[in-house]
Amino acid sequence: MVSSMFKCGLCGYIHEGEAAPEQCPKCGAPKEKFAALSEEAADLIERSRITNDIHIQLLSLLENIQFLAEEGREEDLDPGCNKLFDRLRQFAVEYRQSIKAELQGHMNKGKWG
């Protein structure tokens, strides 16, 4: 069960609890600047946290793939290895950028908190 969520109208900070905080921990705005989120909006944020966490973990794995592919390419062992390392590096770069764009979309839609 999701506890109540309140959003700061100035900075977008999301607070979870029975009531809005006396002041925003991020920007210092007073309690009056917080608005209670609907159950639907709070549920969307809670569900988005799961996929956002998966995206962050994938970013880390893809960064490691990119690093390893670049390291393998530096060895320049043979054309087959080089081709594979080049493709893996490109794959990692493209999917890291795709994930970043997806996360930006989540933030723009308020699916972050």
LOKOLGU-175710 format. One line per field, with one value per residue: chain; residue in one letter; x, y, z of N, C-alpha, C, O in turn; residue number from 0. Coordinates in steps of 0.05 Angstrom, whole numbers, padded with zeros to 5 digits. Layout:
BEGIN
unit <- A  ...
code <- A  ...
n_px <- X  ...
n_py <- Y  ...
n_pz <- Z  ...
ca_px <- X  ...
ca_py <- Y  ...
ca_pz <- Z  ...
c_px <- X  ...
c_py <- Y  ...
c_pz <- Z  ...
o_px <- X  ...
o_py <- Y  ...
o_pz <- Z  ...
pos <- NUM  ...
END
This chain:
BEGIN
unit <- A  A  A  A  A  A  A  A  A  A  A  A  A  A  A  A  A  A  A  A  A  A  A  A  A  A  A  A  A  A  A  A  A  A  A  A  A  A  A  A  A  A  A  A  A  A  A  A  A  A  A  A  A  A  A  A  A  A  A  A  A  A  A  A  A  A  A  A  A  A  A  A  A  A  A  A  A  A  A  A  A  A  A  A  A  A  A  A  A  A  A  A  A  A  A  A  A  A  A  A  A  A  A  A  A  A  A  A  A  A  A  A  A
code <- M  V  S  S  M  F  K  C  G  L  C  G  Y  I  H  E  G  E  A  A  P  E  Q  C  P  K  C  G  A  P  K  E  K  F  A  A  L  S  E  E  A  A  D  L  I  E  R  S  R  I  T  N  D  I  H  I  Q  L  L  S  L  L  E  N  I  Q  F  L  A  E  E  G  R  E  E  D  L  D  P  G  C  N  K  L  F  D  R  L  R  Q  F  A  V  E  Y  R  Q  S  I  K  A  E  L  Q  G  H  M  N  K  G  K  W  G
n_px <- 00017  00012  00036  00009  00024  00057  00069  00119  00104  00141  00194  00184  00195  00179  00142  00131  00081  00037  00021  00039  00106  00131  00166  00197  00246  00282  00280  00263  00213  00149  00099  00050  00059  00058  00022  -00028  -00021  -00061  -00090  -00082  -00040  00000  00005  00024  00075  00098  00097  00129  00178  00199  00210  00244  00287  00304  00321  00364  00399  00409  00435  00483  00504  00508  00546  00590  00595  00608  00658  00688  00686  00714  00763  00776  00779  00824  00864  00867  00867  00848  00813  00760  00749  00756  00713  00669  00676  00671  00617  00592  00606  00581  00527  00521  00529  00486  00440  00447  00439  00386  00360  00371  00341  00290  00284  00286  00238  00204  00212  00194  00140  00125  00132  00168  00199
n_py <- -00024  00043  00100  00165  00216  00277  00334  00383  00447  00482  00459  00406  00363  00300  00280  00229  00208  00219  00272  00334  00358  00407  00442  00442  00393  00398  00449  00485  00508  00529  00489  00500  00501  00450  00399  00349  00287  00252  00187  00156  00183  00178  00122  00113  00137  00104  00054  00067  00074  00023  00007  00049  00039  -00010  00009  00042  00004  -00026  00014  00017  -00035  -00033  00007  -00019  -00060  -00028  -00007  -00055  -00074  -00033  -00040  -00092  -00081  -00049  -00087  -00110  -00161  -00197  -00193  -00215  -00213  -00157  -00137  -00158  -00132  -00078  -00078  -00091  -00047  -00005  -00022  -00018  00038  00060  00038  00057  00111  00110  00091  00135  00174  00153  00154  00210  00222  00198  00231  00280  00268  00264  00215  00198  00195
n_pz <- 00000  -00018  00016  00031  -00017  -00028  -00067  -00078  -00099  -00119  -00129  -00142  -00109  -00079  -00025  00022  00067  00123  00122  00089  00094  00142  00118  00054  00043  00002  -00024  00014  00014  00043  00078  00054  00001  -00018  -00052  -00047  -00078  -00125  -00116  -00161  -00187  -00148  -00147  -00199  -00195  -00157  -00183  -00227  -00202  -00199  -00253  -00266  -00232  -00254  -00304  -00288  -00267  -00314  -00344  -00317  -00326  -00382  -00387  -00367  -00406  -00450  -00434  -00429  -00482  -00508  -00484  -00501  -00556  -00558  -00552  -00602  -00627  -00669  -00733  -00727  -00671  -00664  -00695  -00667  -00617  -00633  -00649  -00601  -00570  -00598  -00592  -00536  -00528  -00559  -00532  -00480  -00489  -00507  -00460  -00426  -00452  -00446  -00390  -00383  -00407  -00370  -00326  -00346  -00351  -00299  -00276  -00235  -00174
ca_px <- 00000  00027  00027  00001  00046  00053  00089  00125  00097  00164  00216  00176  00202  00157  00143  00112  00074  00009  00017  00061  00125  00129  00180  00209  00274  00300  00282  00255  00186  00132  00080  00028  00066  00054  -00005  -00031  -00024  -00084  -00082  -00073  -00013  00019  00009  00041  00102  00107  00103  00152  00203  00209  00222  00266  00309  00314  00336  00390  00416  00417  00455  00509  00514  00516  00571  00611  00599  00623  00685  00701  00689  00736  00788  00782  00787  00852  00881  00870  00876  00843  00789  00735  00746  00752  00686  00651  00679  00660  00588  00583  00609  00559  00503  00521  00525  00459  00420  00450  00426  00358  00351  00371  00318  00266  00283  00279  00209  00190  00214  00176  00112  00120  00135  00193  00195
ca_py <- 00000  00068  00121  00190  00230  00305  00345  00411  00462  00497  00443  00379  00343  00283  00272  00208  00208  00225  00300  00348  00368  00435  00456  00424  00387  00405  00478  00501  00519  00522  00467  00508  00498  00422  00390  00320  00274  00233  00159  00148  00195  00165  00094  00115  00142  00079  00034  00077  00070  -00004  00007  00068  00025  -00028  00025  00051  -00020  -00032  00034  00009  -00058  -00025  00022  -00040  -00072  -00009  -00007  -00080  -00075  -00015  -00053  -00114  -00069  -00040  -00110  -00113  -00189  -00206  -00180  -00225  -00201  -00129  -00133  -00163  -00111  -00054  -00080  -00089  -00019  00010  -00030  -00006  00067  00065  00031  00075  00136  00104  00091  00162  00188  00142  00165  00238  00222  00192  00255  00300  00260  00261  00187  00197  00205
ca_pz <- 00000  -00021  00034  00017  -00029  -00031  -00085  -00075  -00123  -00128  -00139  -00151  -00089  -00071  00003  00029  00095  00129  00115  00077  00114  00149  00097  00034  00049  -00020  -00031  00037  00011  00065  00075  00037  -00027  -00025  -00060  -00045  -00104  -00127  -00113  -00187  -00191  -00129  -00157  -00223  -00185  -00143  -00204  -00243  -00188  -00205  -00279  -00265  -00220  -00274  -00324  -00276  -00266  -00342  -00352  -00305  -00341  -00409  -00384  -00364  -00432  -00467  -00424  -00436  -00511  -00515  -00474  -00520  -00582  -00555  -00556  -00631  -00631  -00697  -00744  -00716  -00645  -00667  -00705  -00645  -00597  -00644  -00649  -00573  -00561  -00610  -00579  -00509  -00531  -00568  -00512  -00458  -00497  -00507  -00433  -00416  -00464  -00433  -00363  -00385  -00412  -00345  -00310  -00358  -00346  -00270  -00267  -00221  -00146
c_px <- 00018  00017  00020  00027  00038  00076  00093  00119  00120  00186  00208  00183  00177  00162  00123  00107  00045  00001  00042  00080  00122  00144  00194  00238  00293  00303  00273  00228  00168  00111  00058  00034  00064  00025  -00005  -00035  -00048  -00073  -00071  -00045  00008  00025  00028  00070  00114  00114  00127  00178  00216  00223  00246  00291  00321  00331  00363  00409  00427  00438  00482  00521  00523  00542  00595  00616  00615  00652  00701  00706  00712  00763  00796  00791  00816  00872  00886  00880  00872  00817  00762  00729  00740  00723  00665  00652  00668  00629  00578  00585  00587  00532  00500  00516  00496  00438  00423  00436  00396  00346  00350  00347  00292  00263  00276  00249  00194  00190  00195  00147  00105  00121  00162  00187  00209
c_py <- 00025  00087  00145  00203  00259  00316  00375  00425  00479  00481  00415  00357  00327  00275  00250  00210  00215  00254  00311  00357  00398  00452  00435  00419  00395  00435  00497  00514  00511  00501  00474  00504  00469  00417  00359  00309  00255  00205  00148  00158  00182  00136  00094  00120  00117  00058  00042  00073  00043  -00004  00027  00054  00004  -00014  00033  00027  -00027  -00012  00026  -00015  -00051  -00009  00002  -00054  -00054  -00009  -00032  -00083  -00057  -00027  -00076  -00103  -00060  -00063  -00117  -00141  -00199  -00193  -00189  -00213  -00171  -00122  -00136  -00141  -00084  -00055  -00078  -00061  -00002  00004  -00017  00024  00073  00060  00048  00102  00133  00104  00119  00178  00179  00153  00195  00240  00216  00217  00277  00294  00257  00233  00182  00207  00190
c_pz <- 00000  00001  00018  00006  -00033  -00048  -00080  -00101  -00134  -00142  -00148  -00132  -00081  -00042  00007  00059  00098  00122  00102  00099  00119  00128  00079  00041  00027  -00024  -00008  00035  00035  00058  00055  00008  -00037  -00032  -00057  -00073  -00103  -00123  -00139  -00193  -00173  -00138  -00181  -00214  -00173  -00164  -00221  -00229  -00194  -00232  -00280  -00253  -00239  -00295  -00313  -00275  -00294  -00351  -00341  -00320  -00368  -00408  -00382  -00391  -00450  -00459  -00433  -00466  -00520  -00507  -00493  -00547  -00581  -00559  -00585  -00639  -00659  -00707  -00733  -00688  -00647  -00676  -00682  -00624  -00607  -00643  -00620  -00562  -00572  -00597  -00552  -00510  -00538  -00546  -00487  -00464  -00497  -00479  -00421  -00427  -00451  -00405  -00363  -00391  -00387  -00327  -00320  -00353  -00316  -00260  -00254  -00193  -00126
o_px <- 00036  -00007  00025  00048  00015  00099  00074  00129  00118  00195  00225  00178  00156  00183  00100  00125  00030  -00022  00063  00072  00110  00136  00200  00254  00317  00325  00276  00220  00171  00106  00048  00015  00067  00006  00014  -00050  -00054  -00049  -00051  -00028  00030  00048  00045  00088  00137  00135  00142  00199  00240  00246  00266  00313  00346  00352  00383  00433  00450  00457  00502  00545  00544  00558  00616  00639  00633  00670  00723  00726  00727  00783  00819  00809  00830  00895  00907  00899  00891  00801  00744  00707  00723  00711  00647  00631  00655  00617  00557  00567  00574  00516  00479  00500  00484  00419  00403  00422  00381  00324  00331  00335  00274  00241  00261  00235  00173  00170  00181  00130  00083  00112  00177  00172  00207
o_py <- 00027  00091  00146  00202  00266  00309  00390  00417  00489  00487  00402  00333  00339  00263  00252  00212  00216  00260  00300  00362  00412  00475  00413  00438  00399  00445  00521  00530  00489  00495  00457  00504  00463  00428  00346  00320  00243  00200  00133  00143  00177  00127  00077  00108  00110  00045  00025  00070  00040  -00012  00022  00059  00001  -00023  00032  00030  -00034  -00019  00028  -00016  -00061  -00011  00006  -00059  -00063  -00009  -00031  -00092  -00064  -00025  -00079  -00115  -00062  -00058  -00127  -00143  -00207  -00182  -00173  -00205  -00161  -00103  -00120  -00131  -00070  -00035  -00065  -00051  00013  00022  -00006  00035  00091  00076  00054  00113  00151  00115  00126  00193  00195  00161  00204  00258  00229  00223  00290  00312  00250  00227  00164  00225  00196
o_pz <- 00016  00003  -00006  00019  -00040  -00045  -00078  -00122  -00157  -00164  -00161  -00138  -00077  -00036  -00002  00075  00079  00116  00104  00122  00103  00123  00088  00044  00031  -00025  -00010  00052  00046  00034  00041  -00009  -00060  -00021  -00064  -00089  -00082  -00126  -00139  -00203  -00182  -00136  -00184  -00226  -00178  -00161  -00230  -00242  -00195  -00234  -00294  -00263  -00240  -00303  -00328  -00281  -00298  -00365  -00356  -00326  -00377  -00427  -00393  -00398  -00464  -00477  -00443  -00475  -00538  -00521  -00500  -00559  -00601  -00567  -00592  -00654  -00672  -00691  -00729  -00683  -00634  -00666  -00679  -00615  -00592  -00636  -00615  -00548  -00557  -00592  -00545  -00494  -00526  -00543  -00474  -00447  -00489  -00474  -00407  -00412  -00446  -00397  -00346  -00380  -00382  -00315  -00305  -00351  -00309  -00238  -00262  -00189  -00102
pos <- 0  1  2  3  4  5  6  7  8  9  10  11  12  13  14  15  16  17  18  19  20  21  22  23  24  25  26  27  28  29  30  31  32  33  34  35  36  37  38  39  40  41  42  43  44  45  46  47  48  49  50  51  52  53  54  55  56  57  58  59  60  61  62  63  64  65  66  67  68  69  70  71  72  73  74  75  76  77  78  79  80  81  82  83  84  85  86  87  88  89  90  91  92  93  94  95  96  97  98  99  100  101  102  103  104  105  106  107  108  109  110  111  112
END
